């Protein structure tokens, strides 16, 4: 007998001090990068979107994963990548 688990999350996080620093022109790159992080952590993104000061992610997360660790990992990895790409916002910790 197998077990079925479906854990759905709506994750929202913003830039530091809600500054309008997300580069909307590079939206597809930023969202694609975040989707890649989630895919590598055995998660599935149903919807993802952003404005110039926050990101919304609707996803399922593997039951063995810790939600807070995934969100922290997304923020840290995305910050590093954006700085390297000269996009440069800071997400709130």
N, C-alpha and C positions, 0 to 999 in steps of 0.2 A: 504494500500500500504506500502511495506517495502522498506528500503533503503539498498543498497549494497555498502559496502566500502571495498576497497582493498589497503592498504598502505604497500608497500614493502620497506625495508631498508637494505642497506649493511653497517653494522657497523664494523669499524676497530679501535682497540685500542691496544696500545703497553705497554710494561713494562717501568718502569722509566728509562730514559736515554737510551732506547732501549737495555738494558742489556739482555744478553742471559741467562735468569734465569728460564724460564718456563721448567718444568720437562716433557720432551717428553714421558718418560716411563709411566707417569701417565696421559697422554693425555685424555683417555676415562673418567677418574674420573673428571678431570677439566671441560671438555666439557659437561659431563652429569650434573654437578652442575650448569653450566651456563644455560643449557637448562631447568633445573628445575626452576630456577629463572624466566625465561621468561614465562614458562607455568603457573606459579603462578600469573603472571601479565596479564593473558588472551592473550598471544602472541603465535605465532606459528613459530618454527624454521624450515626453509627449508634446510639450509646447515650451518654447523659450522665447523671450522677448526682452527688450530693454528700451529705456528712455535715456536722456542725457544724464540722469542722476541715480538710476536704480535698474536692477535686473530682476525679472520674474522667471522662475523655472518650475514647470510642472512635470514631475518625474516619478518613476518608481525606483526604489533603492533596494539593492540586494539585502535580504534579511540579516546576513552576517556582517553587514557594514554598519558603522556608527554614523548617524545623521550629522551630528555636530562635527565629527572628524571629516566628513565629506565636504561640508560647507566651508570649514576652515581650509581644507586642501584646495578647493576651488578658488577661494579668495587669494591665498598665498601664491599659487601657481599662476593665476591670471594676472596678479599684480606684477610678478617677476617678468612674465611674458610681455605685458603691456609696456613696461619700462624699457625692455630690450627693443621693442618695436617703436619706441617714442610715442606711445599713446598716453601714458602716464597719469591715470587717476589712481587714487588709493581707496580701496574698499574699507569700510568700517570693520574693525576687529570685533 
